[in-house]
């Protein structure tokens, strides 16, 4: 499996060059991006037009530089670098980086430098995954059998070194956790962790809550902004509309967007969409989080979903930005996964990033 995965990534690197050329951004010089976004029609230069890049190669030393260059070529301003650690199951506390599934610290540091060198802002997000899980089990249901103290200590050993690394690399944003819904109510543990992270990292600190649980998070006041994964189902009836037009999908964002705006107003913090993504599958509008259910490849729906999202949010100051999930993967017309690489969605995102995105509404103090 390791050799097969490496071969897959080699193919990704080769194909990446072929896919990048026809979709290259007119920006050209990566350093020109900051100039172009500063008052010349591209909207608020602080607005995050980002792409997540998972460091998921089986080779811990894999060079993600070509993927960083592809993201820059689409006109993104930001890259969210994602690092996975694993625990055995949802009842365990043995969180650890794993060879063959997690990058080395040197690889993380190099990738962050490559993002900065390409003229984009960098963010870092640690993610816990389950090595063994039953259907429908995921990290949002973690219930450590040996107690909260054991789990949070293991988690602390995972994230604190990454926060120090992020600080040394000049990273703009550190996301302290992702979709740990069942553990969010233990706010004392989180507040202690945030205080340690503040000592290690001086940039923007946030947390990524699941789309259906963000309003229940009790510790937003301890962070600089609200982080939210935006896998809202846009189609509730059985099946998908044929065709699912971008206009229809943009209209379907009305209720989720109102939910996001109400959250920002209640908390008094700006909202950042930490993940917005769609697998190129025929069920993506109704189950945008799902890349496991068998469904036909539908590149057009993935493209329409991105256009619908951009149409819904580009003209309103509801959010402070977004990261598209996820650039890692071979991609291409037969791929049913999340990556936009080599798909019509990649060119749609380039158009989306180039829009004049507005500054977010003042939601109160970040401190």
Phi, psi and omega in degrees: 000324180296316179294322179296319180294321178296320178298322178298318180289325175298318177298323179299318181295320180293311180294329182303319179295322180292322181286330186289323189302309184287346183249013186299143179285147176287358181300317177075265179291119182301330181289345180285345183300315182296325179291316183294329182275354186264083173075022181237036174101352181266006178084197183298120181294341179277345182295130184277114170249083195246168176226134174279142176231104178283132177269075193250009181293150178289336176274115183298340182258011184305140180267113182269008182306315178300324178290322175301317180296322178296318179297315178301321182296339177276352178097013179293150177260342188218151174230131176259108180275127187246130180239122179266138163239166187229144167237156191301313180202183187287350180260358186263173178227021185267056181292130181200150168290139183237131175299136182090348179223349179231147178280161171285160176299325179296322178292319178299312181298317180297318181296319177298320177296321180294322177298313181296318180297329179282000176086017179247160174277149183245143171229157182229132181227114171281141182227135175264131176237158181262126178291322179234130179206146174281165176307135179076000172276143179200180187294341177290355180243017181300132178219085188299125183288333181262019171101158182294321183301318180295317181294312183293329176293319177295321179293320177301317179295336177281311192272329184298316176299326177291324177295319175298317179298317179298319179297317180294330182273357180072032180290142183280330189218138174237126180259114194283348180185162184222114167057040179265059193304316185290344182256354186292334182288348179272069192292331179300318178297318180293318182296323175297318179295316180301321179298319177293321179295324178298324178292329183271334189220128186258359180277199180288129181247130179216183179219146183254104180268150176292152187302329183263010185225359187296328183289342181268355181292126186266000189240022180300330181296340181272000184240170183274338182200166177267124175257139188214127168278137191248052179270049178292131174290129182261346177235122185257335180283165180297132178084183182239150176294148180235108353275163175269100184283155178298325179296318178297317182291323176298319178296329180290346178279355186302311181290312176302322180294321177297323177297317179297315181295322178293322178297313179300319180293318182294316184280331183078029179228150174291150180256129174248127174280108184280336175213127166224120185199159181216129169291152179275068182230157186291344180258012189294330181290327180268335181224068186294341180277350194261115173241021182246328181295138177294126178201154184290152173297133177218088181291325181294322179293317177303315178297315181295324179295319177293319179296319178299318177299313182294320177297323184287330189247343187291337184256010181222140181277053184280330188226164177265359178148184184203154171241128177279135179255119006205142186282337184296138177132161180292316181075206181093170190294344180261355185279133179257004183278189184286329189302137174276357187301130176069020181235161176304333180299331180295316178290328177296321178293322177301319177294320181297313181298330184280353180291157178279078183294136183279158172294143179293151176297150179291113181257012180111189182284144175277342184278000000 
